Amino acid sequence: MTRTKKWTVHEKASTPKYFTHNGHFNTDPNKISKNGNGKFNWGRPGDEFMDEEEYTGAGRRNLNHALNELNFAEKLEDCNSKLDLA
């Protein structure tokens, strides 16, 4: 086997420090999301408390809920009274 000449050739210049990372040109990629704190940029402990908002949306739509049964009974009585009048 002959000697290789691969290692005698000078390699090209390396890429800039942050070239392969996400973000703007020549900026530290750790400053992209929450200053790079924590694993996977989740932020510092306690940051999630500032993000929480009170959710006042509709709850689950249970068909067997007591309030739904009362509403259904009232609607049924209204329908029966309208049918009797007609």
C-alpha positions in Angstrom: 0.0 0.0 0.0 1.4 3.4 -0.9 1.5 6.4 1.4 -1.3 8.8 1.2 -0.8 12.5 0.3 -4.1 13.4 1.9 -2.6 14.9 5.0 0.0 17.1 3.2 -2.7 19.2 1.6 -3.6 22.3 3.6 -7.2 22.4 4.6 -9.5 25.3 4.0 -10.2 27.9 6.6 -12.7 27.0 9.2 -16.2 28.4 9.2 -17.0 31.3 11.6 -17.9 30.5 15.2 -21.6 30.8 15.0 -22.1 30.0 11.3 -23.9 26.8 11.7 -26.2 27.9 14.5 -29.7 29.6 14.3 -30.1 33.3 14.7 -28.7 36.5 13.2 -25.3 36.8 11.7 -22.4 36.8 14.2 -24.7 36.7 17.2 -24.4 34.2 20.0 -27.1 31.5 19.5 -27.6 31.3 23.3 -29.2 34.7 23.3 -32.0 33.7 20.8 -34.5 32.2 23.3 -34.7 33.3 26.9 -30.9 34.0 27.1 -30.0 30.3 26.7 -31.0 29.5 30.3 -31.7 25.8 31.1 -31.8 22.8 28.9 -33.2 23.4 25.5 -33.6 27.2 26.4 -36.6 26.6 28.7 -35.6 29.6 30.7 -34.8 30.3 34.4 -36.8 28.6 37.1 -39.9 30.8 37.7 -40.2 32.2 34.2 -43.3 30.1 33.5 -45.2 31.9 36.2 -45.1 35.2 34.3 -46.4 33.4 31.2 -49.5 31.9 32.8 -52.8 33.4 32.0 -56.1 32.6 33.6 -58.1 30.5 31.2 -61.9 31.2 31.4 -62.9 29.2 28.4 -65.7 26.6 28.4 -65.2 23.5 30.4 -65.9 20.0 29.3 -69.3 19.3 27.7 -70.6 16.5 29.8 -73.9 15.2 28.7 -74.6 13.7 32.2 -73.9 16.9 34.1 -76.7 17.9 36.5 -76.9 21.5 35.2 -77.3 20.2 31.6 -80.1 17.9 32.8 -81.9 20.9 34.4 -81.5 23.0 31.3 -82.8 20.1 29.2 -85.8 19.6 31.4 -86.7 23.4 31.2 -86.4 23.3 27.4 -88.5 20.2 27.2 -91.2 21.9 29.3 -91.1 25.0 27.1 -91.5 22.8 24.0 -94.4 20.9 25.5 -96.1 24.1 26.5 -95.7 25.5 23.0 -97.1 22.3 21.4 -100.1 22.4 23.7 -100.9 26.0 22.8 -100.8 25.4 19.1 
